[in-house]
Amino acid sequence: MPCSIPERSLLLGIAFRSIQTGLQTGIAYQPSTRDFPPALQQTRASFVTLKHDEALRGCIGSLQPCSPLINSVVENAFAAAFRDPRFPALTTAELDGLTIDISVLSPLQPVSYRSEADIVKQIKAARDGWVLQENRCKGTFLPSVRDALPDAHQFLKQLKVKAGLTEDYWSDSIEVWRYSTESFSACAEDAAQYAELISG
C-alpha cells in the first residue's frame, strides 16, 4: 500500500534527522519505531539517494526487507551520507543544495527469459527496477536510472557492469528480478521542517 502524504513527510523528516544527527555526533539517529504509524512499522526495503545541486552525492539501500521501514530509511540515509564508498562523508556545508530521495521497494519478482534479447525486450516494456546476479556478482538499478539510460540495451550492459561483469558477458545461469518503487523527495530545507514534527 502506498505511503500517505503525511507518512512520506515523516520518512523524509526522519531521513534528514538521521543525516543531521550523523553530522553532529557521527552516528545515526535511533528512533523509537513504535512512535510511528503502523504503515511505517511494516518490514519494507528502501533506498535513499542524495543529490547535491542535481549531482549524485550518495545512494545506499537494501533489496530485501529486513527491518521496519522507518528503521530502513534511517539506516540508509545515514549510510548514503557517510558510508557510500564512492564519495567522501557529507559535510554540513552541503546541506544547502541537498535533495533527499526515498524509494520504497516492492517485493522482488523473478524474471523468466529465453535469451538476452528477451531480457532487453522486457526492460524496454516496463519502467521497473532491475536486479542481475551471476554467482557472487550482483547489481541493481532503480527505475529512475532509466532517465539516464533510456536505451534498454545500454541499460542492461551497464547493469552488468554494476554487478561486476563485463558489458558483453552472458550466461544462461544469470538470475534476474524486477521490482517497482514508490519514490518521493524533498530538499533538505523542507525535510528539516518535516523533522521538526518528529518527537524525540
N, C-alpha and C positions, 0 to 999 in steps of 0.2 A: 504494500500500500504506500502511495507517495506521501512524503512529508508535507504537513500543512505549512502555510506561510510562517506562523509563529514557531513551529518546530525547526524550520530552516534557519530562522533568525537565531534561535538558541544554538544550533550547531555552528553557525558562523561565529557567534559570540564566544562559544567555548573554544573554538579553534584559535581565535585571537587571544583569549585568556591564556591558553597553553603557550603560545609564542611569547606573549608578554612576560609570563612567569619564567620562561626559559631565558629571556634576556636579562631578567632581574636576578635570578637565582641559579641558572644553569641546569635546572631540572623542570620536567613537565608539570603542569597543574594536575592535581589529583582531585577530580570531582567526586561528590557523593552521588553515585548513579541513581539511587532511589529518589533523589530530589527532582528528577526529570520525568517528563511524560512517559507513559508506558511504551509508546511507539519508539522512543529513543533508547529504551532499555532492551529492545529486541536485539538478538545477536545478528549483526549485519557486517558485511565487508565494505570498506570505503577506501578512497584515495583522496589525498589533499594535495592540490597543486598551488604553488605560489608563483606569482609573476611580479616582476618589478619593472614598471614602465613598459608593460606588454611583453617583456622578455622572460623566458622561463627562469625561475630562481630556485626551484626545488619541487620535487614530486615524489611522494612516498605513499604506499598503500598496501593493502592486502587483498588477495583474490578470494580467499576462503574466509567465511565468517568465523571468528574465534573469540569475540568479546562483544559486550553491548555496544550499540552504535555510538553512543556518547563517548565511551572509552576509546573506541577505534579512532574517532575523529581527533580526540585529544592527543593520542599517541602519534598518529600520522602527521598532525600539524606540527608537533614538536620535531619529529624526525625530518620532515620536509624543510624546516627552517635551519636545523642544526646538524643533521646527520646524513644528508644527501651527499655521497662521495664526489659528486660532480662539481660541487660548489663549496666555497668557504662558509662558515657559520654566518647566519644573518646578523646584521647589526641594527641597533636602534635607529640609526640614520636612514635605513632602508624602509622603515615603516611608511614613510612618505613616498607614495607611488606604488605601494604594495597592494596586490589583489589576492584574495584568498578564494580558491575554488574548491568546492567539495563535491565529490561524486560518490553516490551510494549505489553499490552494485547489486544486481540481481544474482541469483544462483548461476553458476556456470552451466552451460548446456553443451554436451559433447556434439561435435560436428562430424557427420558421416560424409565421406568423399570417395570418389573413384579415381581422382587424379589431381595433380597440382592445378591444372586448369579448372577443375571443378571447384576447388577452394577459391580461386580468383573470382569465379563466377558468383559464388556465394557472398564474398566480400563486397563485390560490386552491387549486389542486390539489397544489402541492408547496412544501415549505419549503426554498427554494433561495436563493442569492444571485443578484441580477439586475443586469445592465448595460444601460443605454439610451443610445443615441447618435444624434444628428442633426447631421450635418456636424461642426463642432468642439465641439459641446455634448455632454458625456459625463458620466454619473454612475453610481454603483453603490451598492447597499445589501447588506450582509452578511445572511445568513439570520437572524441574531439581531435584526435590525430588525423582523422580523415580530412580536416580542413587544410592541413599542411601536406598531406599525401592523398589527394583525391583519386589518383590513378590506382586501381586495385592491384595491378602488377607490382608497382613500386611499393605499395603498402605491404604486400606480402614479402617482398625482398628485404625491406627494412625491418620487418618484424623478425625475419630470420637473423639478421644482424643483431637486433636487440637481444635475441636469445643466445647469441654467441656462435652462430653458424655463419657460413658464407652466403652471399646472395643467391648463388646458383645451387646450393645444397638441396638435395631431395632424397627422401627415403619413404617407402610406403609405411614405415613404422611411426612416422610423425603423428603426434596427437594434437588435435585442435579443439578448442572450445570457443564459444561466443557468449557474450553477456550484454545486458543493457545497463544503462546508468541513469540515475536521476541526478542532474548536476545543477548547481546554483552557486553564485559567487557574490562577493561584496568587496569594496575597497576597505583597507584597514581602518580608515576613519569611521565608516559605517559599522564595521564589525566591532569596533571598540564601543560604540554606543549600545549594540546588542549585548556586549559583555557586561555592561553596567546593570542589566536586568537580571543577571545571574547572582544569586546569593552565595556567600562564602568566599 
